[in-house]
């Protein structure tokens, strides 16, 4: 068996749990590859990247049934140090299946390494990400830093409106971020007068997934929208960046610019 051991202090373990907590309602599984999560949510509306290599080093493990396993892992949150032990067989026929274990000075919980054929939310390589979302920094349409106050309002409003997307409304040289109930009987405007780098068709809009705006984080959220390289396409790539402790978070989604009928 190949063995890997890592010890996390209380602060780093809590940040690890917070990262997983961000995914528990939107991903069935989590696959960590060399300290990095990069995977689609269950609805395939966004790609979430959590670079936890600063705290997890080169740890690789997969958690199936994330919500259930997260409850188990939270039982170690109040301890001072948590050890992670990973055993990977070089020959499964002779050594048996691999496993990973979380423990402190009192207790341990062991999980068998799952069969990767049955993972819903598989790790996405950088090459795959590039092929999915191709954009250039020169193709920036707009960018805006959103404070925790604004993102909290987006989270509360979208939850109460029971909507899965918010709108970027284009008004020629500026844009705004809004939301409305399906019946349009209630609406909200979160922020106005966002400068755009080029004139977009008047009275056009783009519906983008709301989930990336609602994650737990420590710093303001940087929202950027890019044109895709195909000039004939009305598709845009949305990139969200923020941090949680020492973890860099990036979230990518794609949407279309549509014209009001």
For each residue, the residues with C-beta under 8 A, 3 or more apart:
1: 87 88 89 90 95 98
2: 87 88 89 90
3: 85 86 87 88
4: 58 59 84 85 86 88
5: 83 84 85 86
6: 56 57 59 83 84
7: 81 82 83 84
8: 12 13 16 55 56 81 82 83 84
9: 12 13 80 81
10: 13 14 77 79 80 81
11: 14 15 245
12: 8 9 15 16 55 245 246
13: 8 9 10 16 17 76 77 79 81 82
14: 10 11 17 18 77
15: 11 12 18 19 52 55 244 245 246 247
16: 8 12 13 19 20 52 55 56
17: 13 14 20 21 70 73 74 77
18: 14 15 21 22 216 244 245
19: 15 16 22 23 37 50 52 244 247 249
20: 16 17 23 24 30 63 66 70 73
21: 17 18 24 70 216
22: 18 19 48 50 215 216 244
23: 19 20 26 27 30 37 41 48 66
24: 20 21 27 66 67 70
25: 67
26: 23 41 42 43 211
27: 23 24 30 39 41 42 48 66 120 121
28: 42 64 65 66 120 121
29: 62 63 64 65 66 114 119 120 121
30: 20 23 27 37 39 62 63 66 121
31: 37 39 62 119 121 122 123
32: 35 36 37 52 56 59 60 61 62 63 123
33: 36 37 38 60 123
34: 53 58 59 60
35: 32 51 52 53 54 55 56 57 58 59 60
36: 32 33 49 50 51 52 53
37: 19 23 30 31 32 33 48 49 50 52 123
38: 33 47 48 49 50 123 124 125 126 129
39: 27 30 31 47 48 121 122 123 124
40: 44 46 47 48 121 124
41: 23 26 27 44 45 46 48 121 211
42: 26 27 28 120 121
43: 26 164
44: 40 41
45: 41 164 209 211 253
46: 40 41 209 211 212 251 252 253
47: 38 39 40 124 129 132 133 251 252 253
48: 22 23 27 37 38 39 40 41 212 249 251
49: 36 37 38 129 248 249 250 251 252
50: 19 22 36 37 38 244 247 248 249
51: 35 36 54 247 248 249 250
52: 15 16 19 32 35 36 37 55 56 246 247
53: 34 35 36 56 57 58
54: 35 51 246 247
55: 8 12 15 16 35 52 245 246 247
56: 6 8 16 32 35 52 53 59
57: 6 35 53
58: 4 34 35 53
59: 4 6 32 34 35 56 84 86
60: 32 33 34 35 86
61: 32 84 86 100 113
62: 29 30 31 32 113 114 116 119
63: 20 29 30 32 66 69 70 111
64: 28 29 69 114 118 119
65: 28 29 68 69
66: 20 23 24 27 28 29 30 63 69 70
67: 24 25 70 71
68: 65 71 72
69: 63 64 65 66 72 73 111
70: 17 20 21 24 63 66 67 73 74
71: 67 68 74 75
72: 68 69 75 109
73: 17 20 69 70 76 102 109
74: 17 70 71 77
75: 71 72 107 109
76: 13 73 79 82 102 104 107
77: 10 13 14 17 74
78:
79: 10 13 76 82 104 105 106
80: 9 10 104
81: 7 8 9 10 13 104 105
82: 7 8 13 76 79 102 103 104
83: 5 6 7 8 101 102 103 104
84: 4 5 6 7 8 59 61 100 101 102
85: 3 4 5 100 101 103
86: 3 4 5 59 60 61 98 99 100 101
87: 1 2 3 98 99 100
88: 1 2 3 4 98 113
89: 1 2 92 94 95 96 97 98
90: 1 2 95
91: 94 95
92: 89 95 96 97 98
93:
94: 89 91
95: 1 89 90 91 92
96: 89 92
97: 89 92 112 113
98: 1 86 87 88 89 92 112 113
99: 86 87 110 111 112 113
100: 61 84 85 86 87 110 111 113
101: 83 84 85 86 108 109 110 111
102: 73 76 82 83 84 108 109
103: 82 83 85 107 108 109
104: 76 79 80 81 82 83 107 108
105: 79 81
106: 79
107: 75 76 103 104
108: 101 102 103 104
109: 72 73 75 101 102 103
110: 99 100 101
111: 63 69 99 100 101
112: 97 98 99
113: 61 62 88 97 98 99 100
114: 29 62 64 118 119
115: 118
116: 62 119 122
117:
118: 64 114 115
119: 29 31 62 64 114 116 122
120: 27 28 29 42
121: 27 28 29 30 31 39 40 41 42
122: 31 39 116 119
123: 31 32 33 37 38 39
124: 38 39 40 47 128 129 132
125: 38 128 129
126: 38 129 130
127: 130 131
128: 124 125 131 132
129: 38 47 49 124 125 126 132 133 252
130: 126 127 133 134
131: 127 128 134
132: 47 124 128 129 252
133: 47 129 130 237 252 254
134: 130 131 228 229 237
135: 139 226 227 228 229 237 239
136: 139 226 229
137: 140 226
138:
139: 135 136 226 227 228 229
140: 137 143 197 224 225 226
141: 196 197 198 200 225 226 227 236
142: 168 175 194 195 196 197 224 225
143: 140 222 223 224 225
144: 191 194 222 223
145: 220 221 222 223
146: 150 151 154 191 213 220 221 222 223
147: 150 151 220
148: 151 152 217 220
149: 152 153
150: 146 147 153 154 190 191
151: 146 147 148 154 155 213 214 217 221
152: 148 149 155 156
153: 149 150 156 157 188 190
154: 146 150 151 157 158 166 177 179 190 210 213 214
155: 151 152 158 159 213 214
156: 152 153 159 160
157: 153 154 160 161 179 188 190
158: 154 155 161 163 164 166 179 210 213 214
159: 155 156 162
160: 156 157
161: 157 158 179 180 181 186 188
162: 159 181 182
163: 158 166 179 180 181 182 210
164: 43 45 158 209 210 211
165: 207 208 209 210
166: 154 158 163 177 178 179 190 207 208 210 213
167: 177 178 179 180 205 206 207 208
168: 142 175 176 177 205 206 208 225
169: 175 176 177 178 204 205
170: 174 175 196 200 201 202 203 204 205 206 257
171: 174 175 176 202 203
172: 199 200 202
173: 195 196 199
174: 170 171 192 193 194 195 196
175: 142 168 169 170 171 194 196 200
176: 168 169 171 189 190 191 192 193 194
177: 154 166 167 168 169 189 190 191 194
178: 166 167 169 187 188 189 190
179: 154 157 158 161 163 166 167 187 188 190 210
180: 161 163 167 184 186 187 188
181: 161 162 163 184 185 186 187
182: 162 163
183:
184: 180 181 187
185: 181
186: 161 180 181
187: 178 179 180 181 184
188: 153 157 161 178 179 180
189: 176 177 178 192
190: 150 153 154 157 166 176 177 178 179
191: 144 146 150 176 177 194
192: 174 176 189
193: 174 176
194: 142 144 174 175 176 177 191
195: 142 173 174
196: 141 142 170 173 174 175 199 200
197: 140 141 142
198: 141
199: 172 173 196
200: 141 170 172 175 196 204 257
201: 170 204 257 259
202: 170 171 172
203: 170 171 259 260
204: 169 170 200 201 257 258 259 260
205: 167 168 169 170 257 258 260
206: 167 168 170 225 236 255 256 257 258
207: 165 166 167 255 256 258
208: 165 166 167 168 238 253 255
209: 45 46 164 165 212 253 255
210: 154 158 163 164 165 166 179 213 214
211: 26 41 45 46 164 214 215
212: 46 48 209 215 238 240 251 253
213: 146 151 154 155 158 166 210 221 223 240
214: 151 154 155 158 210 211
215: 22 211 212 242 249 251
216: 18 21 22 244
217: 148 151 221 242 243 244 249
218: 242 243 244 245
219: 242 243
220: 145 146 147 148 242
221: 145 146 151 213 217 240 241 242
222: 143 144 145 146 240 241 242
223: 143 144 145 146 213 238 239 240
224: 140 142 143 238 239 240 241
225: 140 141 142 143 168 206 236 237 238 239
226: 135 136 137 139 140 141 236 237 238 239
227: 135 139 141 236
228: 134 135 139 233 235 236 237 254
229: 134 135 136 139
230: 233 235
231:
232:
233: 228 230
234: 256 257 258
235: 228 230 254 255 256 257
236: 141 206 225 226 227 228 254 255 256 257
237: 133 134 135 225 226 228 252 253 254
238: 208 212 223 224 225 226 252 253 254 255
239: 135 223 224 225 226 250 251 252
240: 212 213 221 222 223 224 249 250 251 252
241: 221 222 224 248 249 250 251
242: 215 217 218 219 220 221 222 249
243: 217 218 219 246 247 248 249
244: 15 18 19 22 50 216 217 218 247 249
245: 11 12 15 18 55 218
246: 12 15 52 54 55 243
247: 15 19 50 51 52 54 55 243 244
248: 49 50 51 241 243
249: 19 48 49 50 51 215 217 240 241 242 243 244
250: 49 51 239 240 241
251: 46 47 48 49 212 215 239 240 241
252: 46 47 49 129 132 133 237 238 239 240
253: 45 46 47 208 209 212 237 238
254: 133 228 235 236 237 238
255: 206 207 208 209 235 236 238
256: 206 207 234 235 236
257: 170 200 201 204 205 206 234 235 236
258: 204 205 206 207 234
259: 201 203 204
260: 203 204 205
261:
